[in-house]
């Protein structure tokens, strides 16, 4: 680990000014950043500690059913907030499926949005990686590609985004509040991340020094609370990132779908919202035919980035499963294995 300066600003404006200096990085819980520093993957020259900034650690509920989540709210605190979980059950389920209880107790909402890809070639400083060193090449191309992207990838980068939390947030039209040297701005989370293209080192729309202040969920998102699920397929149920995941939310009346929301995780370098698939379900009867058609539309542009064609079919099946579970209804209590395909609605474990 390289030597670095440590700065602890007292206000957001001080933090933005400090982090605008080249070579700076924000530090909150550090659950991802410190690992990257230890491995020499990133080498910031100064850390700007925002973990104690006032006003960023609260959850504000709005009369219309929406809410504002401060960037320093801990993942565990948010997932276990009873009012939040009742309004946005798929988001709570996604949070509880990520990492371990110890990490959820430390990790923050803002940090979750900014966590880096878990691509093995990005973490291996002996491998060529355009994200780590622009122009170096991508050793993942032609390497181990089982977990790599099948949507939105480029010759420069085939990595995937690791967050569970962000998948239902994108599906539910979440907004990111940002402050920088030019003031405050709001960005839809769906537009917050960049696809790799020729510049995979540019992962988001954040400019130098900009700080995430909060995430907002609109009141309209709470209307999906009765039929919302997050489903995640991973190599092991405990403490593993998604091979493929899906967030599904429906508004249903008399067996027909009024509105649908659908997003995929583990398939691209950003949470992947599938608006065409959503539109295909409007006015349709809930059931396998409707959901299989939506899955086909959602994965119509998918292409293997190597030896990972299986992910496309797996994604189709997980979309159908997530939509089918959402149609049944949100369970009254969190399943024993949140987001697991092996967890029954009752919370009991099943292998059927």
Helices and strands as residue ranges (DSSP letters): E 5-7, H 12-19, E 24-27, H 33-38, E 46-49, E 59-61, E 67-70, H 75-79, H 82-87, H 89-96, H 101-106, H 109-114, H 120-123, H 165-171, E 175-180, E 183-188, H 189-192, E 211-217, G 219-227, E 228-233, E 244-253, E 256-265, E 272-273, H 275-281, H 288-298, H 310-328
